[in-house]
Amino acid sequence: MAGLQSCQQKKTNKAPLDGFTSGTAQFYGDESFSPIVDEELYVFKAKYTEANPVITYKPESEVVNNLMNDKVRVVIIARELDTAELGVLKRRSLTADVNKFAIDAVALIVNQASNDTTISVNEIKSMLNGKSHTDKSIVFDNPNSSLVRYLKALSGNKELKQKNIYALSSNKEVIKYVSTHPNSIGITGFAWLNDPDKDYADAVDKVKIVGVKDESSKTAPNEYFKPSQTTLVQHTYPLSRSLYIIDCTGRKGLGSGFASFLASERGQRIILKSGLLPDSIPSREINITH
């Protein structure tokens, strides 16, 4: 009887699973996108007061490693999972529910005092491969970030070890560095340049975004474009990446609830307001009265 009572008590005290819009769940997110994800999270929790998704921000490689090691089941990153990673999940009888919710631009910034206003994709590749004769310092966020992975893929170079290329600690540090070093070029996520926090807003005012030309473009090979919602939706700005929420829980918990919110009209309007490109642009109704 004592044993039976103990078992029943354990069942009663067992923490309930998170629901679609309730409970607590742990997510991991790419730190490159913490500004926009935090905005979405704030509104989601305000709307669903019983929901408490807790997001831990890490470099992309750490986020994916934690997913592969089964330390977390919901992640927010700037790519889909590759074949090997999907194979790991399959061996654990898990499936990945992948939802794209936004498109971010990779922005090049220089100091306001710099004369540089334009650059081409080929020139960017040359700089990253150490083939460009420049005395400028090229800075980006930490070596394990999604941005560095993107730059490696763009340049076709597995390592970025040229003497004038430096990895700092974060996107904020990149912006702050360029704001005080006129002879530098920073590579950062566009999300960090829109509506910055007070601790680095002054630095954003001291940098400017460089226009980028893609010589291989079939529509505008000789034109330079800066990142914006217009150039992203028209595919004229050449440096962009998509944002995904990946839910491997296999059930309708907070992971799918937050993913649904991100894809909803309200979630997409938050993306639109932030300056990034929503995956689906919300419709706008206009009432005309006589």
WODA-V614310 format. One record per pair of residues at least 24 apart in sequence whose ideal C-beta (glycine too) atoms are under 8 Angstrom apart, sorted by the first residue. I is the first residue (numbers start at 1). J is the second residue. If there is no record, write none. Layout:
i->I j->J
i->I j->J
This chain:
i->17 j->251
i->17 j->253
i->18 j->51
i->18 j->253
i->18 j->254
i->19 j->252
i->19 j->253
i->19 j->254
i->19 j->257
i->20 j->252
i->20 j->253
i->20 j->254
i->20 j->256
i->20 j->257
i->20 j->260
i->21 j->48
i->21 j->50
i->21 j->51
i->21 j->254
i->21 j->257
i->22 j->48
i->22 j->50
i->22 j->51
i->22 j->254
i->23 j->50
i->23 j->51
i->23 j->52
i->23 j->253
i->23 j->254
i->24 j->52
i->24 j->53
i->24 j->54
i->24 j->254
i->25 j->52
i->25 j->53
i->25 j->54
i->25 j->74
i->25 j->253
i->25 j->254
i->25 j->255
i->26 j->53
i->26 j->54
i->26 j->56
i->26 j->72
i->26 j->74
i->27 j->53
i->27 j->54
i->27 j->55
i->27 j->56
i->27 j->72
i->27 j->74
i->27 j->75
i->27 j->76
i->27 j->255
i->27 j->258
i->28 j->55
i->28 j->56
i->28 j->57
i->28 j->58
i->28 j->62
i->28 j->63
i->28 j->66
i->28 j->67
i->28 j->72
i->28 j->74
i->28 j->75
i->28 j->76
i->29 j->55
i->29 j->56
i->29 j->57
i->29 j->58
i->29 j->63
i->29 j->75
i->29 j->76
i->29 j->77
i->30 j->57
i->30 j->58
i->30 j->59
i->30 j->60
i->30 j->63
i->30 j->76
i->30 j->77
i->30 j->78
i->30 j->145
i->30 j->146
i->31 j->57
i->31 j->58
i->31 j->59
i->31 j->145
i->31 j->170
i->32 j->60
i->32 j->78
i->32 j->104
i->32 j->141
i->32 j->145
i->32 j->146
i->32 j->147
i->32 j->171
i->32 j->189
i->32 j->191
i->33 j->76
i->33 j->78
i->33 j->104
i->33 j->189
i->33 j->191
i->33 j->243
i->35 j->191
i->35 j->192
i->35 j->194
i->35 j->195
i->35 j->197
i->35 j->274
i->36 j->102
i->36 j->191
i->36 j->243
i->36 j->270
i->36 j->271
i->36 j->274
i->36 j->276
i->37 j->76
i->39 j->270
i->39 j->274
i->40 j->258
i->40 j->261
i->40 j->262
i->40 j->267
i->40 j->270
i->40 j->271
i->41 j->258
i->43 j->266
i->43 j->267
i->43 j->270
i->44 j->258
i->44 j->261
i->44 j->267
i->47 j->261
i->47 j->266
i->48 j->257
i->51 j->254
i->51 j->257
i->51 j->258
i->53 j->254
i->53 j->258
i->59 j->142
i->59 j->144
i->59 j->145
i->59 j->146
i->60 j->144
i->60 j->145
i->60 j->146
i->60 j->149
i->61 j->144
i->61 j->145
i->61 j->149
i->62 j->144
i->67 j->246
i->67 j->248
i->73 j->247
i->73 j->248
i->73 j->249
i->73 j->255
i->74 j->245
i->74 j->246
i->74 j->247
i->74 j->248
i->74 j->249
i->74 j->254
i->74 j->255
i->74 j->258
i->75 j->245
i->75 j->246
i->76 j->243
i->76 j->244
i->76 j->245
i->76 j->246
i->77 j->146
i->77 j->243
i->77 j->244
i->77 j->246
i->78 j->104
i->78 j->146
i->78 j->150
i->78 j->241
i->78 j->242
i->78 j->243
i->78 j->244
i->79 j->146
i->79 j->149
i->79 j->241
i->79 j->242
i->79 j->244
i->80 j->244
i->80 j->246
i->81 j->246
i->89 j->248
i->94 j->248
i->94 j->250
i->95 j->248
i->95 j->250
i->96 j->246
i->96 j->247
i->96 j->248
i->97 j->246
i->97 j->247
i->97 j->248
i->97 j->255
i->97 j->256
i->97 j->259
i->98 j->244
i->98 j->245
i->98 j->246
i->99 j->244
i->99 j->245
i->99 j->246
i->99 j->247
i->99 j->259
i->99 j->262
i->99 j->263
i->100 j->242
i->100 j->243
i->100 j->244
i->100 j->279
i->101 j->243
i->101 j->244
i->101 j->245
i->101 j->259
i->101 j->262
i->101 j->263
i->101 j->267
i->101 j->268
i->101 j->271
i->101 j->278
i->101 j->279
i->102 j->242
i->102 j->243
i->102 j->262
i->102 j->271
i->102 j->276
i->102 j->277
i->102 j->278
i->102 j->279
i->103 j->232
i->103 j->240
i->103 j->241
i->103 j->242
i->103 j->243
i->103 j->276
i->103 j->277
i->103 j->279
i->104 j->189
i->104 j->190
i->104 j->191
i->104 j->240
i->104 j->241
i->104 j->242
i->104 j->243
i->104 j->276
i->104 j->277
i->105 j->189
i->105 j->190
i->105 j->227
i->105 j->228
i->105 j->231
i->105 j->232
i->105 j->237
i->105 j->239
i->105 j->240
i->105 j->276
i->106 j->147
i->106 j->150
i->106 j->151
i->106 j->187
i->106 j->188
i->106 j->189
i->106 j->190
i->106 j->227
i->106 j->239
i->106 j->240
i->106 j->241
i->107 j->187
i->107 j->188
i->107 j->189
i->107 j->190
i->107 j->193
i->107 j->209
i->107 j->210
i->107 j->227
i->107 j->239
i->108 j->185
i->108 j->186
i->108 j->187
i->108 j->209
i->108 j->210
i->108 j->212
i->108 j->239
i->109 j->174
i->109 j->175
i->109 j->178
i->109 j->185
i->109 j->186
i->109 j->187
i->109 j->188
i->109 j->193
i->109 j->207
i->109 j->208
i->109 j->209
i->109 j->210
i->110 j->178
i->110 j->182
i->110 j->184
i->110 j->185
i->110 j->186
i->110 j->207
i->110 j->208
i->110 j->210
i->111 j->178
i->111 j->179
i->111 j->180
i->111 j->181
i->111 j->182
i->111 j->183
i->111 j->184
i->111 j->206
i->111 j->207
i->111 j->208
i->112 j->206
i->112 j->207
i->112 j->208
i->113 j->182
i->114 j->182
i->114 j->183
i->114 j->208
i->116 j->185
i->116 j->210
i->117 j->208
i->117 j->210
i->117 j->211
i->118 j->210
i->118 j->211
i->118 j->212
i->118 j->213
i->118 j->224
i->119 j->210
i->119 j->211
i->119 j->212
i->119 j->213
i->120 j->212
i->120 j->213
i->120 j->214
i->120 j->215
i->121 j->154
i->121 j->212
i->121 j->213
i->121 j->214
i->121 j->215
i->121 j->216
i->121 j->238
i->121 j->239
i->122 j->215
i->124 j->154
i->124 j->155
i->124 j->212
i->125 j->154
i->125 j->155
i->125 j->156
i->127 j->185
i->128 j->154
i->128 j->155
i->128 j->157
i->128 j->160
i->128 j->162
i->128 j->165
i->129 j->155
i->129 j->156
i->129 j->157
i->129 j->162
i->130 j->162
i->130 j->163
i->130 j->165
i->134 j->164
i->135 j->164
i->135 j->183
i->136 j->164
i->136 j->183
i->136 j->184
i->136 j->185
i->137 j->164
i->137 j->165
i->137 j->166
i->137 j->181
i->137 j->183
i->137 j->184
i->137 j->185
i->138 j->162
i->138 j->164
i->138 j->165
i->138 j->166
i->138 j->184
i->138 j->185
i->138 j->186
i->138 j->187
i->139 j->165
i->139 j->166
i->139 j->167
i->139 j->168
i->139 j->174
i->139 j->177
i->139 j->178
i->139 j->184
i->139 j->185
i->139 j->186
i->139 j->187
i->140 j->165
i->140 j->166
i->140 j->167
i->140 j->168
i->140 j->174
i->140 j->186
i->140 j->187
i->140 j->188
i->141 j->167
i->141 j->168
i->141 j->169
i->141 j->170
i->141 j->171
i->141 j->173
i->141 j->174
i->141 j->188
i->142 j->167
i->142 j->168
i->142 j->169
i->142 j->170
i->143 j->167
i->146 j->241
i->147 j->171
i->147 j->187
i->147 j->188
i->147 j->189
i->150 j->241
i->151 j->187
i->154 j->239
i->172 j->199
i->172 j->200
i->172 j->203
i->175 j->200
i->175 j->203
i->175 j->204
i->175 j->207
i->176 j->200
i->176 j->203
i->178 j->203
i->178 j->207
i->179 j->203
i->179 j->204
i->179 j->206
i->179 j->207
i->180 j->206
i->185 j->210
i->190 j->227
i->190 j->275
i->190 j->276
i->191 j->274
i->191 j->275
i->191 j->276
i->193 j->275
i->194 j->274
i->194 j->275
i->194 j->276
i->195 j->274
i->195 j->275
i->212 j->237
i->212 j->238
i->212 j->239
i->214 j->238
i->228 j->275
i->229 j->272
i->229 j->275
i->229 j->276
i->229 j->277
i->232 j->276
i->232 j->277
i->233 j->277
i->233 j->281
i->242 j->279
i->243 j->276
